[in-house]
């Protein structure tokens, strides 16, 4: 049994969480404010703390700061909020919170987080804190409240507290540079330069000069000295975007710059010391690139100290509508933005999004420019995508084949998993890809709920998805 502290100004939530903790065999102590919570911590030791983010007078992060000052061995602090955002998740994790969870928090989530927080190695964990930053969304904010993106926010927060290299992995268009900028914005180097260079967009003959600089006369056309990106980012952050496309010769010099903390401009034999945090990003699988000889193994290990995977948009359905509305606001600023109708929102959720967030942003900008009415309908969403689909018939055919394979697998699942795939009917083949995908999802969810006798947690486990995603799907498809 562990003694646990709940700090929250919501009386009903405190009581409910306390009952859950006590039913698990723990002792729960309640505090209605940050100040009362600090008094409780001064009188007794706790194995873990549940701390609300938004409270009057002293909010969660201010309370965490005071805990850090007054409690020598601070236990794991689990920050809770009913108003989760990318910035408050990142900030909480950067300041040393053990985890950051969104309300309402269910029994299974409590069991899972305590299972990690009460491990022996967590007993002496410490944390730091500072004032919370403004949570208002801005054009540079990393939008996303899905479970997948909240994990990204947590990784950014933990990475922001150190200076080690970071490797950002993700498909094209997922927002890897946005992740890098968020990391810089929340780090101690926030006031220093952020320099980004796309390694795939610059010819390899010029990339070395762009990175390390050159002196006058180093080559034909070098009429003056050039500092290069490493020196331009001194004391700040350098993003090497699409590093998987970098030539091997330049990779060797990048490795030396990382190991020695110095660069040598072209045409010079005098190394220059630099203090740069390097963030690398790529859509390629670097392990495969190492095996085929196009990427240095030692550089991969040097960069892959703290990896952050940015999920594709198809894995974060809960973020599609907030992102679309955000891009509409940006496109309309400073005017009143156009709104999405319910049918338009459903059309967005049905799309496969091979171009990820970049594709969604382009579509919203197109809708803002071309739609003459204030409310965007499904036709405004689907018409330009249909045109794009006709321009890439081969890709669509391949995707349709994938849906056919999935539907065949679903048929086998309905037969108990041992039956041979059932041939697709004309009814399936006559559907477009979004409609076929929706039908397949609906059928699998309904079948799994029948098998689990309505147990949604077990259904989510069998389907391999988070419970929150299952709940969204149930609402989307009106499944009772």
C-alpha positions as CSV (number, residue, x, y, z in Angstrom):
1,X,0.0,0.0,0.0
2,X,1.2,3.5,-0.8
3,X,0.3,6.9,0.6
4,X,-0.8,9.1,-2.3
5,X,-1.6,12.8,-2.4
6,X,-4.4,14.4,-4.6
7,X,-4.2,18.1,-5.2
8,X,-7.2,19.4,-7.1
9,X,-9.7,22.2,-6.5
10,X,-12.6,20.1,-7.9
11,X,-14.2,18.4,-4.9
12,X,-16.1,15.8,-6.9
13,X,-13.0,14.8,-8.9
14,X,-10.9,14.5,-5.8
15,X,-13.5,12.2,-4.2
16,X,-13.8,10.0,-7.3
17,X,-10.0,9.6,-7.7
18,X,-9.6,9.0,-3.9
19,X,-12.2,6.2,-4.1
20,X,-10.4,4.6,-7.0
21,X,-7.0,4.8,-5.3
22,X,-8.5,3.3,-2.0
23,X,-10.1,0.5,-4.0
24,X,-6.7,-0.4,-5.3
25,X,-5.4,-0.7,-1.7
26,X,-3.7,2.7,-1.4
27,X,-4.2,5.5,1.1
28,X,-5.4,8.7,-0.5
29,X,-4.9,12.2,1.1
30,X,-6.8,15.1,-0.4
31,X,-5.8,18.8,-0.8
32,X,-8.1,21.4,-2.3
33,X,-5.3,23.9,-3.3
34,X,-1.6,24.1,-4.1
35,X,-0.9,25.7,-0.7
36,X,-2.8,23.0,1.2
37,X,-1.0,20.3,-0.8
38,X,2.4,21.9,0.2
39,X,1.4,21.8,3.8
40,X,0.4,18.1,3.5
41,X,3.8,17.3,1.9
42,X,5.5,19.1,4.8
43,X,3.8,16.9,7.3
44,X,4.1,13.4,5.6
45,X,5.9,11.6,2.9
46,X,4.0,10.5,-0.2
47,X,4.9,7.8,-2.8
48,X,3.3,9.8,-5.7
49,X,1.3,13.0,-6.2
50,X,-1.7,13.7,-8.5
51,X,-1.6,17.4,-9.3
52,X,-4.2,19.4,-11.2
53,X,-2.9,21.9,-13.7
54,X,-5.5,24.6,-13.5
55,X,-6.2,25.9,-10.0
56,X,-6.9,29.4,-8.6
57,X,-4.2,31.4,-6.9
58,X,-1.4,28.8,-7.4
59,X,-1.7,26.6,-10.5
60,X,-0.2,23.2,-10.9
61,X,3.2,24.2,-12.3
62,X,3.7,26.9,-9.7
63,X,2.9,24.3,-7.1
64,X,5.4,22.0,-8.7
65,X,8.0,24.8,-8.4
66,X,7.3,25.2,-4.8
67,X,7.5,21.5,-4.2
68,X,10.9,21.4,-5.8
69,X,12.1,24.2,-3.4
70,X,10.7,22.7,-0.2
71,X,10.7,18.9,-0.7
72,X,14.2,17.4,-0.7
73,X,13.2,14.1,-2.4
74,X,10.2,14.9,-4.5
75,X,8.1,11.8,-5.4
76,X,6.7,11.3,-9.0
77,X,4.2,14.1,-9.8
78,X,1.5,13.2,-12.2
79,X,0.0,16.4,-13.7
80,X,-3.7,16.3,-14.6
81,X,-5.6,18.7,-16.8
82,X,-9.0,19.0,-18.4
83,X,-7.7,21.5,-20.9
84,X,-4.7,19.7,-22.5
85,X,-2.6,21.5,-25.0
86,X,0.7,20.9,-26.7
87,X,2.4,23.7,-24.8
88,X,1.2,22.7,-21.3
89,X,2.1,19.0,-21.9
90,X,5.6,20.0,-23.2
91,X,6.1,22.4,-20.3
92,X,5.0,20.0,-17.6
93,X,7.4,17.3,-19.0
94,X,10.3,19.7,-19.4
95,X,9.9,20.7,-15.8
96,X,10.2,17.1,-14.6
97,X,6.6,15.9,-14.3
98,X,6.5,12.1,-14.2
99,X,3.5,12.1,-16.6
100,X,0.8,14.4,-18.0
101,X,-2.7,13.0,-18.3
102,X,-5.9,14.4,-19.6
103,X,-9.1,14.4,-17.6
104,X,-11.3,12.4,-17.2
105,X,-8.8,9.7,-16.1
106,X,-10.3,6.2,-15.9
107,X,-9.4,3.4,-13.5
108,X,-7.3,1.6,-16.0
109,X,-5.2,4.7,-16.7
110,X,-4.7,5.2,-12.9
111,X,-3.5,1.6,-12.6
112,X,-1.1,2.0,-15.5
113,X,0.5,5.2,-14.4
114,X,0.8,4.1,-10.8
115,X,2.4,0.8,-12.0
116,X,5.2,3.0,-13.5
117,X,5.3,5.7,-10.8
118,X,5.6,3.3,-7.9
119,X,8.5,1.3,-9.3
120,X,11.5,1.2,-6.8
121,X,13.7,3.2,-9.2
122,X,11.2,6.1,-9.1
123,X,11.2,6.4,-5.3
124,X,13.9,9.1,-5.4
125,X,12.9,10.9,-8.5
126,X,13.2,14.7,-8.4
127,X,11.7,17.4,-10.6
128,X,12.1,21.1,-11.3
129,X,9.5,23.7,-12.1
130,X,8.8,27.2,-13.4
131,X,5.8,29.4,-14.2
132,X,3.4,28.0,-16.8
133,X,3.6,29.6,-20.2
134,X,0.6,31.2,-22.0
135,X,-1.5,28.4,-23.4
136,X,-3.1,30.5,-26.2
137,X,-2.7,28.9,-29.6
138,X,-0.3,30.7,-32.0
139,X,0.7,30.0,-35.6
140,X,3.8,28.2,-34.4
141,X,2.1,25.9,-31.9
142,X,2.3,22.2,-32.4
143,X,-1.4,21.3,-32.6
144,X,-2.7,17.9,-31.5
145,X,-4.4,16.4,-28.5
146,X,-4.6,12.8,-29.7
147,X,-2.9,10.1,-27.7
148,X,-0.2,9.8,-30.3
149,X,0.6,13.5,-30.4
150,X,0.5,13.7,-26.6
151,X,3.3,11.2,-26.5
152,X,5.2,13.5,-28.9
153,X,4.6,16.5,-26.6
154,X,6.0,14.5,-23.7
155,X,9.1,13.5,-25.6
156,X,9.6,17.1,-26.6
157,X,9.3,18.2,-23.0
158,X,11.9,15.7,-21.8
159,X,14.2,16.5,-24.7
160,X,14.0,20.2,-24.0
161,X,15.5,19.8,-20.6
162,X,18.8,18.6,-22.0
163,X,21.3,19.4,-24.8
164,X,21.7,15.9,-26.3
165,X,21.2,15.4,-30.1
166,X,17.6,14.5,-31.2
167,X,16.5,12.4,-34.2
168,X,13.0,13.2,-35.4
169,X,11.5,10.5,-37.5
170,X,8.3,10.6,-39.6
171,X,6.8,10.5,-43.0
172,X,6.9,13.5,-45.3
173,X,4.5,16.2,-44.3
174,X,4.0,15.1,-40.7
175,X,5.5,18.3,-39.2
176,X,9.0,17.3,-38.3
177,X,10.3,20.9,-38.5
178,X,7.4,22.0,-36.3
179,X,8.5,19.5,-33.7
180,X,12.1,20.8,-33.9
181,X,10.9,24.4,-33.5
182,X,8.7,23.5,-30.5
183,X,11.7,21.7,-28.9
184,X,13.9,24.9,-29.4
185,X,11.1,27.2,-28.1
186,X,10.8,25.2,-24.8
187,X,14.5,24.7,-24.3
188,X,17.1,26.9,-22.5
189,X,18.4,27.9,-25.9
190,X,15.0,29.5,-26.9
191,X,16.5,33.0,-27.0
192,X,19.3,31.9,-29.3
193,X,19.2,31.2,-33.0
194,X,17.3,28.4,-34.7
195,X,18.7,27.6,-38.1
196,X,17.2,25.0,-40.4
197,X,18.8,23.5,-43.6
198,X,17.2,21.0,-45.9
199,X,20.0,18.6,-46.8
200,X,18.1,17.1,-49.7
201,X,17.4,20.5,-51.4
202,X,21.1,21.6,-51.7
203,X,23.5,20.0,-54.2
204,X,26.1,18.0,-52.4
205,X,28.9,20.2,-54.0
206,X,27.4,23.2,-52.1
207,X,26.2,21.6,-48.9
208,X,29.5,21.5,-47.2
209,X,30.0,25.3,-47.8
210,X,26.4,25.9,-46.5
211,X,27.1,23.9,-43.4
212,X,30.7,24.8,-42.4
213,X,31.2,28.1,-44.3
214,X,34.2,29.1,-46.5
215,X,36.8,31.8,-46.7
216,X,37.4,34.1,-49.6
217,X,39.0,32.4,-52.5
218,X,38.2,28.9,-51.3
219,X,36.7,28.1,-54.7
220,X,35.6,29.9,-57.9
221,X,32.9,32.4,-56.9
222,X,33.9,32.6,-53.2
223,X,34.4,36.4,-53.3
224,X,34.0,36.8,-49.5
225,X,33.9,34.9,-46.2
226,X,30.7,32.9,-45.3
227,X,30.1,31.7,-41.8
228,X,27.9,28.7,-42.6
229,X,25.0,27.2,-40.7
230,X,26.9,25.8,-37.7
231,X,28.4,29.2,-36.8
232,X,25.1,30.9,-37.6
233,X,23.5,28.6,-35.0
234,X,26.2,29.1,-32.4
235,X,24.7,28.8,-28.8
236,X,21.4,27.8,-30.5
237,X,19.9,24.9,-32.4
238,X,20.7,23.6,-35.9
239,X,18.1,21.4,-37.7
240,X,19.5,19.1,-40.3
241,X,16.3,18.3,-42.2
242,X,16.3,15.2,-44.4
243,X,19.7,14.1,-43.2
244,X,19.1,10.7,-44.7
245,X,19.8,12.2,-48.1
246,X,23.2,13.7,-47.1
247,X,26.3,12.6,-49.0
248,X,28.7,10.3,-47.2
249,X,31.6,12.7,-47.4
250,X,29.6,15.4,-45.6
251,X,28.4,12.9,-43.1
252,X,32.0,12.3,-41.9
253,X,32.5,16.0,-41.3
254,X,29.1,16.3,-39.5
255,X,30.3,13.5,-37.2
256,X,33.5,15.3,-36.4
257,X,31.6,18.5,-35.7
258,X,29.4,16.7,-33.2
259,X,32.3,14.9,-31.5
260,X,34.8,17.8,-31.4
261,X,32.4,20.8,-31.2
262,X,34.2,22.6,-33.9
263,X,34.0,23.2,-37.7
264,X,36.6,24.1,-40.3
265,X,35.5,26.4,-43.1
266,X,36.4,25.5,-46.7
267,X,39.7,26.9,-47.7
268,X,40.9,27.3,-44.1
269,X,42.9,25.1,-41.8
270,X,41.8,26.8,-38.6
271,X,39.0,25.0,-36.8
272,X,36.3,27.2,-35.1
273,X,34.7,26.2,-31.8
274,X,30.9,26.2,-31.9
275,X,28.2,25.4,-29.2
276,X,25.3,24.0,-31.2
277,X,22.6,21.6,-30.4
278,X,21.9,19.4,-33.5
279,X,18.5,18.1,-34.3
280,X,18.3,15.8,-37.3
281,X,15.1,14.8,-39.1
282,X,14.4,12.3,-41.8
283,X,11.6,10.3,-43.4
284,X,14.0,7.5,-44.2
285,X,14.8,4.4,-42.2
286,X,18.4,5.0,-41.2
287,X,19.0,1.4,-40.1
288,X,18.2,0.3,-43.7
289,X,20.4,3.1,-45.1
290,X,23.2,1.9,-42.9
291,X,22.8,-1.6,-44.2
292,X,22.9,-0.5,-47.9
293,X,25.9,1.7,-47.3
294,X,24.3,5.1,-47.9
295,X,24.5,6.3,-44.3
296,X,27.3,6.0,-41.7
297,X,26.6,3.8,-38.8
298,X,28.6,5.8,-36.3
299,X,26.7,9.0,-37.3
300,X,23.4,7.3,-36.9
301,X,24.3,6.2,-33.3
302,X,25.6,9.7,-32.6
303,X,22.4,11.4,-33.7
304,X,19.9,8.8,-32.4
305,X,20.4,9.7,-28.7
306,X,16.8,10.8,-28.1
307,X,14.5,9.8,-31.0
308,X,11.1,11.3,-31.5
309,X,8.6,9.6,-33.9
310,X,6.0,11.9,-35.4
311,X,2.9,9.8,-36.2
312,X,1.3,10.1,-39.6
313,X,-2.1,11.9,-39.8
314,X,-4.0,8.6,-40.3
315,X,-2.9,7.5,-36.8
316,X,-4.2,10.7,-35.1
317,X,-7.8,11.1,-36.3
318,X,-8.7,13.2,-33.3
319,X,-6.3,15.9,-34.5
320,X,-7.7,16.2,-38.0
321,X,-10.7,18.6,-37.3
322,X,-8.7,20.8,-34.8
323,X,-5.9,21.1,-37.4
324,X,-8.3,21.9,-40.2
325,X,-9.9,24.7,-38.1
326,X,-6.5,26.0,-37.1
327,X,-5.4,26.2,-40.8
328,X,-8.6,27.9,-41.8
329,X,-8.0,30.5,-39.1
330,X,-4.5,31.1,-40.4
331,X,-5.7,31.4,-43.9
332,X,-8.4,33.9,-43.0
333,X,-6.4,36.1,-40.6
334,X,-7.2,38.8,-39.7
335,X,-10.7,38.2,-41.1
336,X,-13.3,35.9,-39.7
337,X,-12.4,32.3,-40.7
338,X,-14.8,30.0,-42.6
339,X,-16.4,27.1,-40.7
340,X,-16.6,23.4,-41.4
341,X,-20.0,21.8,-41.8
342,X,-20.6,18.4,-40.1
343,X,-20.5,16.7,-43.5
344,X,-17.2,18.4,-44.4
345,X,-15.8,17.2,-41.1
346,X,-16.9,13.7,-41.8
347,X,-15.3,13.9,-45.3
348,X,-12.0,15.0,-43.7
349,X,-12.1,12.0,-41.4
350,X,-12.6,9.6,-44.2
351,X,-9.5,10.7,-46.2
352,X,-6.3,8.6,-46.1
353,X,-4.0,11.7,-46.0
354,X,-0.9,10.3,-47.7
355,X,0.6,13.8,-47.6
356,X,-0.2,14.1,-43.9
357,X,-0.5,17.5,-42.2
358,X,1.0,19.4,-45.2
359,X,-1.7,18.0,-47.4
360,X,-4.4,19.0,-44.9
361,X,-3.1,22.5,-44.7
362,X,-2.9,22.9,-48.5
363,X,-6.5,21.7,-48.8
364,X,-7.8,24.1,-46.1
365,X,-6.0,27.0,-47.9
366,X,-7.6,25.9,-51.2
367,X,-11.0,25.8,-49.6
368,X,-10.6,29.2,-48.1
369,X,-9.6,30.7,-51.4
370,X,-12.2,28.9,-53.6
371,X,-15.3,28.4,-51.4
372,X,-17.6,31.5,-51.8
373,X,-19.8,30.6,-48.9
374,X,-19.1,31.0,-45.2
375,X,-19.6,27.3,-44.4
376,X,-17.4,24.7,-46.1
377,X,-19.3,21.6,-47.3
378,X,-18.4,18.1,-48.2
379,X,-18.3,19.0,-51.8
380,X,-15.6,21.6,-51.2
381,X,-13.5,18.9,-49.5
382,X,-14.1,16.1,-51.9
383,X,-14.0,17.8,-55.3
384,X,-10.3,18.9,-55.3
385,X,-9.3,15.5,-53.9
386,X,-11.2,13.7,-56.6
387,X,-9.3,15.7,-59.2
388,X,-6.0,14.7,-57.5
389,X,-7.1,11.1,-57.4
390,X,-7.8,11.1,-61.2
391,X,-4.3,12.5,-61.7
392,X,-2.7,9.5,-59.8
393,X,-4.7,6.5,-61.0
394,X,-1.9,4.1,-60.4
395,X,-1.6,5.0,-56.7
396,X,-5.4,4.8,-56.3
397,X,-5.4,1.3,-57.8
398,X,-2.7,0.2,-55.4
399,X,-4.6,1.6,-52.5
400,X,-7.8,-0.2,-53.6
401,X,-5.9,-3.5,-53.7
402,X,-4.9,-2.8,-50.1
403,X,-8.5,-2.3,-49.1
404,X,-9.5,-5.5,-50.8
405,X,-6.8,-7.4,-48.9
406,X,-8.0,-5.8,-45.6
407,X,-11.6,-6.8,-46.4
408,X,-10.6,-10.3,-47.2
409,X,-8.8,-10.5,-43.8
410,X,-11.9,-9.2,-42.1
411,X,-14.0,-11.9,-43.7
412,X,-11.5,-14.5,-42.3
413,X,-11.8,-12.9,-38.9
414,X,-15.6,-13.2,-38.9
415,X,-15.2,-16.8,-39.7
416,X,-13.1,-17.3,-36.5
417,X,-9.7,-16.5,-38.0
418,X,-9.1,-20.0,-39.5
419,X,-11.2,-19.7,-42.7
420,X,-9.7,-18.8,-46.1
421,X,-10.4,-15.2,-47.3
422,X,-13.8,-14.8,-48.9
423,X,-13.9,-13.3,-52.4
424,X,-15.0,-9.7,-52.4
425,X,-18.5,-9.0,-53.7
426,X,-19.5,-6.4,-56.3
427,X,-21.0,-4.4,-53.3
428,X,-17.4,-3.9,-51.9
429,X,-15.8,-3.3,-55.3
430,X,-18.3,-0.6,-56.1
431,X,-17.2,1.6,-53.2
432,X,-14.6,4.3,-53.2
433,X,-11.7,3.9,-50.8
434,X,-13.0,6.1,-47.9
435,X,-16.4,4.4,-48.0
436,X,-14.8,0.9,-48.1
437,X,-12.5,1.8,-45.2
438,X,-15.4,3.1,-43.2
439,X,-17.4,0.0,-43.8
440,X,-14.5,-2.2,-42.8
441,X,-13.8,-0.2,-39.6
442,X,-17.5,-0.3,-38.6
443,X,-17.7,-4.1,-39.3
444,X,-14.6,-4.9,-37.3
445,X,-15.6,-2.7,-34.3
446,X,-19.2,-4.2,-34.2
447,X,-17.8,-7.8,-34.5
448,X,-15.3,-7.2,-31.7
449,X,-17.8,-5.6,-29.4
450,X,-20.0,-8.7,-29.8
451,X,-17.1,-11.0,-29.1
452,X,-16.2,-9.0,-25.9
453,X,-19.9,-8.7,-24.8
454,X,-19.7,-5.0,-25.0
455,X,-16.5,-4.6,-23.0
456,X,-15.0,-1.6,-24.7
457,X,-11.7,-1.7,-23.0
458,X,-11.2,-5.3,-24.1
459,X,-12.4,-4.5,-27.6
460,X,-9.9,-1.7,-27.9
461,X,-7.1,-4.1,-26.8
462,X,-8.1,-6.7,-29.4
463,X,-8.3,-4.1,-32.1
464,X,-4.9,-2.7,-31.1
465,X,-6.1,0.9,-30.6
466,X,-6.4,3.2,-27.6
467,X,-9.8,3.3,-25.8
468,X,-10.1,7.0,-26.6
469,X,-9.8,6.3,-30.3
470,X,-12.4,3.5,-30.0
471,X,-14.8,5.9,-28.3
472,X,-14.4,8.4,-31.1
473,X,-15.1,5.7,-33.7
474,X,-18.2,4.6,-31.8
475,X,-19.5,8.2,-31.9
476,X,-18.4,8.7,-35.5
477,X,-20.3,5.6,-36.7
478,X,-23.2,5.9,-34.2
479,X,-22.5,2.5,-32.8
480,X,-24.5,2.0,-29.6
